[in-house]
Structures are given as C-alpha cells and as structure tokens.
C-alpha cells in the first residue's frame, strides 16, 4: 500500500529559432547562433535558394512553398521555447508570418522593419485579421540599439537580443 506522486517535466528546454528569410541578415544571424543554446531553422520560400549556400551543418535549412502557405506553419514547432523572426524578401509574406505566429505560442516574435512598417502591420492585424492587440506582442524593429546598420552588425544586435531573452528566462 501507499501513494506515489510523479512530476513530469520536459528535459529539453533548448530554444529553437525559426528564422524566415535566408538573405544576408538571416544567414548572418544563423551563423552567429552556431555554438549557442539555439537550434536554428533557416526558412525561405525562394526556389532553390539553398542550393548554392554554404551553411554550418548545425543549421537546418528549410525550403517552404510560397504557393502553399501551410508549409510555413508546418515548419515551426510552436511552444514556449519557440522563437520566430520574420525578415523575408516580401512584406506580404512577413505579414502572413506575423499574423500566423500571433495565433500560436511563441517565446519571442520579431520583425525586421521600420516604425512605419510596424504601424501599418498593427492596423492591418486589427482591421483585417481581428487580432485586437495588433503588434503589441511583436518586437519591431528587432535587435538591440547598438548603432550599426550593416547586415553583420544588424545580425549581431539581433543575436544579442535573442540571447538576452533566452538567458533572462533561465534560472541558475
């Protein structure tokens, strides 16, 4: 006789980044995150985009279909360790990614862009998508304000922000 209680907690608490847009900045962010706690998924919809790119073997390149947007949603493992960044070559795709991510669980949701893009997306999310909070839960522009504007410097500022968010939630 007796009673036993179990507490089951998931052991894998590693952050996973779903980085939409494998252009100059996206590729730099992915490279800078090698050998950090982040698992990186570099996602792009351009045909054969990864065929000539040399990526670190720890980076997961993922080709998605611009025609079938379901492939974007299926590329992401939603949850409390999910980080999503939209920095694609197309504002309409960025908007679709942001609106999709706002309807799922993420730890961090970021968008590259200006204050004007943020305001436009905010209004569209409220009026067209019925998302009352609009861009309230989206970091835009992404990156810490370090002052640089080259792709490498922007990537460094974004990686610093991601690591900051991750380590603020880690108990030591």
WOWOQUI-V908043 format. One record per residue. RES is the residue in one small letter. SS is DSSP state (H for helix, E for strand, L for the rest). PHI is phi in radians with two decimals (none if undefined). Layout:
res-><RES	RES>
ss-><SS	SS>
phi-><PHI	PHI>
This chain:
res-><x	x	x	x	x	x	x	x	x	x	x	x	x	x	x	x	x	x	x	x	x	x	x	x	x	x	x	x	x	x	x	x	x	x	x	x	x	x	x	x	x	x	x	x	x	x	x	x	x	x	x	x	x	x	x	x	x	x	x	x	x	x	x	x	x	x	x	x	x	x	x	x	x	x	x	x	x	x	x	x	x	x	x	x	x	x	x	x	x	x	x	x	x	x	x	x	x	x	x	x	x	x	x	x	x	x	x	x	x	x	x	x	x	x	x	x	x	x	x	x	x	x	x	x	x	x	x	x	x	x	x	x	x	x	x	x	x	x	x	x	x	x	x	x	x	x	x	x	x	x	x	x	x	x	x	x	x	x	x	x	x	x	x	x	x	x	x	x	x	x	x	x>
ss-><L	L	L	L	L	L	L	L	L	L	L	L	L	L	L	E	E	E	E	E	L	L	L	H	H	H	H	H	H	H	H	H	L	L	L	L	L	L	E	E	E	E	E	E	L	L	L	L	L	L	L	L	L	L	L	L	L	L	L	E	E	E	E	L	L	L	L	L	L	H	H	H	H	H	L	L	L	L	L	L	L	E	E	E	E	E	L	L	L	L	H	H	H	H	H	H	H	H	H	H	H	H	L	L	L	L	L	E	E	E	E	L	L	L	H	H	H	H	H	H	H	H	H	H	H	H	H	L	L	L	L	L	L	L	L	L	L	L	E	L	L	L	L	L	L	L	L	L	L	L	H	H	H	H	H	H	H	H	H	H	H	H	H	H	H	H	H	H	L	L	L	L>
phi-><none	2.47	-2.42	-2.19	-2.01	-2.04	-2.03	-1.87	-2.19	-1.13	-1.45	-1.46	-1.92	-1.20	-1.27	-2.19	-1.73	-1.95	-1.80	-1.54	2.13	-1.77	-1.39	-0.99	-1.26	-1.03	-1.13	-1.13	-1.04	-1.02	-1.14	-1.19	-1.49	-1.08	1.19	-2.00	-1.14	-1.34	-1.59	-1.95	-1.99	-1.69	-2.04	-2.59	-1.81	-1.32	-1.04	0.99	-1.09	-1.53	-1.09	-1.93	-1.64	-1.75	-2.09	-1.03	-1.03	-1.39	-1.54	-1.66	-1.34	-2.38	-1.52	-2.09	-1.74	-1.21	-1.33	-1.92	-1.11	-0.98	-1.13	-1.14	-1.09	-1.22	-1.32	-1.86	-1.73	-1.18	2.65	-1.33	-1.91	-1.64	-2.00	-2.19	-2.24	-1.92	-2.61	-1.42	-1.43	-2.46	-1.06	-1.13	-1.18	-0.97	-1.08	-1.07	-1.14	-1.08	-1.13	-1.14	-1.16	-1.15	-1.70	-2.32	-1.48	-2.42	-1.50	-2.55	-2.31	-2.23	-2.40	-1.37	2.74	-1.61	-1.12	-1.15	-1.09	-1.07	-1.13	-1.12	-1.10	-1.00	-1.12	-1.16	-1.09	-1.26	-1.34	-1.64	-1.86	1.21	-1.60	-1.00	-1.37	0.95	-1.59	-0.94	-1.77	-2.03	-1.47	-2.68	-1.27	-1.45	1.72	-1.34	-1.34	-1.59	1.78	-1.53	-2.37	-1.43	-0.94	-1.14	-1.19	-1.10	-1.07	-1.06	-1.15	-1.22	-1.08	-1.06	-1.14	-1.08	-1.14	-1.07	-1.08	-1.07	-1.29	-1.19	-1.64	-1.67	-1.59	-2.01>
